[in-house]
Amino acid sequence: MSEELKAQIVEYLKKKGKSKTKDIAKGLGVKKKEVDTIVKEMAKAGEVEFLYIGTSYVQLVEK
């Protein structure tokens, strides 16, 4: 997992709150597939969670 991209995703979610992975990718200027891969790993680690509100969103897990 790219630690640099992971850090960028965390910062993006801190600023934007819940977001779609396609919006994260667009905002960071990277491919959606890259974001999807890292977000899945982050979800397995309990760092983010998926929300299903008509469509799926990702948000940081509050600790």
Residue pairs with C-beta under 8 A, 6 or more apart in sequence:
1 37
1 38
1 41
2 34
2 38
5 28
5 30
5 34
5 35
5 38
6 38
6 42
8 28
9 24
9 28
9 35
9 38
9 39
9 42
10 47
10 60
12 19
12 24
12 27
12 28
13 19
13 24
13 48
13 58
13 59
13 60
14 60
16 23
16 27
17 59
18 51
18 57
18 58
18 59
19 27
19 57
19 58
19 59
20 55
20 56
20 57
20 58
21 32
21 35
21 36
21 39
21 56
21 58
22 32
22 35
24 35
24 39
24 58
25 31
25 32
25 34
25 35
28 35
39 48
39 58
42 48
43 49
43 50
43 58
46 61
47 60
47 61
48 58
48 59
48 60
48 61
49 58
49 59
49 61
50 56
50 57
50 58
51 57
51 58
51 59
